[in-house]
């Protein structure tokens, strides 16, 4: 060993000795008797009992109107220096008329150039301001939303006003977006989930009903779009006399109203607003369960969709329906998921839902399952749909379902974006934010008898529309052997046009 290495080792040994000498004395052991006494009632295999849920408190909403009549709702939320703005225009895809996809396409075009800016310039300025702007459409509304730090709110509101009031709809941008949409429609033919949705809606909602055709349009309707048609729809649908603005964040009602007044208060357009046409065609309910098959040769999975016409959002049974559906397929621990995923291993996930819209949407139970268990999965679906009708739910299962809903409500009011989205969604049905408090109380009162009553009233497994998208050479014989009902085969080209 060299002298230098020997010296280094000696130095390290001395340092270690000094650390040992300086270390504190070992801690005295604490007797375990008090801890054992404290844990006498604890059973590791049993989860602790939940206490009663705290009463839900919703934030105050300040209402006002701009000079031109635009309705404004403001929630002051000072925890973070952020602001969320949602501007909604009613009607949405129900205004499409004989051009399916027009509302969705127009909404998408709003931020593809506005004011003096191109689409790229608009996104560049939004990024510089730390802002996010989105434009979307659903069946009931066209929505423009903006999330931004409060310190850059003013220039971001200038961009928002341009997007709403001064979209350019340049012919070359319309053509580019139209080609992208046509490509996406072609891709739908290779997406079993999309095919199942399209086929199911086409059957349950006959021609003439707004939901018969896709809100995204089809290849014929999208190919016919041009700048003039988009401008015409915009003039009818995006108007101040039907707009509603929601603002949530780090500013008060007077401040929000003043800032919006400068950008939107002088906005006026001639003529009456567009009104969705009355729905004169009723949804189709099967007299007896019927199965519709869509062939997807070589598919490793089958997509199963089972359903029928749904329910009004303002139904007095809404709370009981939500508890019932939470038990059936509306949560990860639901019966459908526990059966088909956890117990049988047929799928990554199975569930059910009611689609609540101004014109009631469907009830749907669905899953993507392995091809070789398609028939077995159908058996289990119908087993669960009938069981929740025929057998009263156990008290512990009911308690979990009620708690799942009630304890999840505060999460919808946690951030500025969540509060704004919840407020705007309730406004679609002319419901105030305070409705959530009454809803929580109604959920708490739902009984096992209520669950069985609404299951028997609103679940109709003997009159179901069943859609299966999969490899028919593999699954059709086994499905026919189940004798669920009459079978019809739908052509992919007719489903995804």
Secondary structure as the mmCIF struct_conf table of DSSP 4:
data_model
#
loop_
_struct_conf.conf_type_id
_struct_conf.id
_struct_conf.beg_label_comp_id
_struct_conf.beg_label_asym_id
_struct_conf.beg_label_seq_id
_struct_conf.end_label_comp_id
_struct_conf.end_label_asym_id
_struct_conf.end_label_seq_id
HELX_RH_AL_P HELX_RH_AL_P1 UNK A 3 UNK A 22
BEND BEND1 UNK A 23 UNK A 23
HELX_LH_PP_P HELX_LH_PP_P1 UNK A 24 UNK A 31
BEND BEND2 UNK A 32 UNK A 32
HELX_RH_AL_P HELX_RH_AL_P2 UNK A 33 UNK A 38
TURN_TY1_P TURN_TY1_P1 UNK A 39 UNK A 41
TURN_TY1_P TURN_TY1_P2 UNK A 44 UNK A 45
BEND BEND3 UNK A 46 UNK A 46
HELX_LH_PP_P HELX_LH_PP_P2 UNK A 47 UNK A 50
HELX_LH_PP_P HELX_LH_PP_P3 UNK A 52 UNK A 56
HELX_LH_PP_P HELX_LH_PP_P4 UNK A 58 UNK A 60
STRN STRN1 UNK A 62 UNK A 65
TURN_TY1_P TURN_TY1_P3 UNK A 67 UNK A 68
STRN STRN2 UNK A 71 UNK A 76
BEND BEND4 UNK A 79 UNK A 81
STRN STRN3 UNK A 82 UNK A 90
TURN_TY1_P TURN_TY1_P4 UNK A 91 UNK A 91
HELX_RH_3T_P HELX_RH_3T_P1 UNK A 92 UNK A 95
TURN_TY1_P TURN_TY1_P5 UNK A 97 UNK A 98
BEND BEND5 UNK A 99 UNK A 99
TURN_TY1_P TURN_TY1_P6 UNK A 100 UNK A 101
HELX_RH_AL_P HELX_RH_AL_P3 UNK A 102 UNK A 109
TURN_TY1_P TURN_TY1_P7 UNK A 110 UNK A 111
BEND BEND6 UNK A 112 UNK A 113
STRN STRN4 UNK A 114 UNK A 114
TURN_TY1_P TURN_TY1_P8 UNK A 115 UNK A 116
STRN STRN5 UNK A 117 UNK A 117
HELX_RH_AL_P HELX_RH_AL_P4 UNK A 119 UNK A 128
TURN_TY1_P TURN_TY1_P9 UNK A 129 UNK A 130
STRN STRN6 UNK A 132 UNK A 137
BEND BEND7 UNK A 139 UNK A 140
STRN STRN7 UNK A 141 UNK A 149
HELX_RH_3T_P HELX_RH_3T_P2 UNK A 150 UNK A 152
HELX_RH_AL_P HELX_RH_AL_P5 UNK A 153 UNK A 165
STRN STRN8 UNK A 167 UNK A 167
HELX_RH_AL_P HELX_RH_AL_P6 UNK A 171 UNK A 188
TURN_TY1_P TURN_TY1_P10 UNK A 189 UNK A 190
HELX_RH_AL_P HELX_RH_AL_P7 UNK A 192 UNK A 204
BEND BEND8 UNK A 205 UNK A 205
TURN_TY1_P TURN_TY1_P11 UNK A 207 UNK A 208
BEND BEND9 UNK A 209 UNK A 209
TURN_TY1_P TURN_TY1_P12 UNK A 210 UNK A 211
BEND BEND10 UNK A 212 UNK A 213
TURN_TY1_P TURN_TY1_P13 UNK A 215 UNK A 216
HELX_RH_AL_P HELX_RH_AL_P8 UNK A 219 UNK A 223
TURN_TY1_P TURN_TY1_P14 UNK A 224 UNK A 224
HELX_RH_AL_P HELX_RH_AL_P9 UNK A 227 UNK A 237
BEND BEND11 UNK A 238 UNK A 238
HELX_RH_3T_P HELX_RH_3T_P3 UNK A 240 UNK A 242
STRN STRN9 UNK A 243 UNK A 249
BEND BEND12 UNK A 250 UNK A 251
HELX_RH_AL_P HELX_RH_AL_P10 UNK A 253 UNK A 264
TURN_TY1_P TURN_TY1_P15 UNK A 265 UNK A 266
BEND BEND13 UNK A 270 UNK A 271
HELX_LH_PP_P HELX_LH_PP_P5 UNK A 272 UNK A 274
HELX_LH_PP_P HELX_LH_PP_P6 UNK A 276 UNK A 278
BEND BEND14 UNK A 281 UNK A 281
HELX_LH_PP_P HELX_LH_PP_P7 UNK A 282 UNK A 284
BEND BEND15 UNK A 287 UNK A 288
STRN STRN10 UNK A 290 UNK A 295
TURN_TY1_P TURN_TY1_P16 UNK A 297 UNK A 298
BEND BEND16 UNK A 300 UNK A 300
STRN STRN11 UNK A 301 UNK A 309
TURN_TY1_P TURN_TY1_P17 UNK A 313 UNK A 314
TURN_TY1_P TURN_TY1_P18 UNK A 316 UNK A 317
HELX_RH_AL_P HELX_RH_AL_P11 UNK A 318 UNK A 328
TURN_TY1_P TURN_TY1_P19 UNK A 329 UNK A 329
BEND BEND17 UNK A 330 UNK A 331
TURN_TY1_P TURN_TY1_P20 UNK A 332 UNK A 333
BEND BEND18 UNK A 334 UNK A 334
HELX_RH_AL_P HELX_RH_AL_P12 UNK A 335 UNK A 337
HELX_RH_PI_P HELX_RH_PI_P1 UNK A 338 UNK A 343
BEND BEND19 UNK A 344 UNK A 344
STRN STRN12 UNK A 347 UNK A 354
BEND BEND20 UNK A 358 UNK A 359
STRN STRN13 UNK A 362 UNK A 370
HELX_RH_3T_P HELX_RH_3T_P4 UNK A 371 UNK A 373
HELX_RH_AL_P HELX_RH_AL_P13 UNK A 374 UNK A 390
BEND BEND21 UNK A 391 UNK A 391
HELX_LH_PP_P HELX_LH_PP_P8 UNK A 392 UNK A 394
HELX_RH_AL_P HELX_RH_AL_P14 UNK A 395 UNK A 409
HELX_RH_3T_P HELX_RH_3T_P5 UNK A 410 UNK A 413
BEND BEND22 UNK A 414 UNK A 415
HELX_RH_AL_P HELX_RH_AL_P15 UNK A 416 UNK A 428
TURN_TY1_P TURN_TY1_P21 UNK A 429 UNK A 430
TURN_TY1_P TURN_TY1_P22 UNK A 433 UNK A 434
HELX_RH_AL_P HELX_RH_AL_P16 UNK A 435 UNK A 445
HELX_RH_AL_P HELX_RH_AL_P17 UNK A 448 UNK A 458
HELX_RH_3T_P HELX_RH_3T_P6 UNK A 461 UNK A 463
STRN STRN14 UNK A 465 UNK A 470
HELX_RH_AL_P HELX_RH_AL_P18 UNK A 472 UNK A 482
TURN_TY1_P TURN_TY1_P23 UNK A 483 UNK A 483
BEND BEND23 UNK A 485 UNK A 485
STRN STRN15 UNK A 486 UNK A 490
HELX_RH_AL_P HELX_RH_AL_P19 UNK A 492 UNK A 495
#
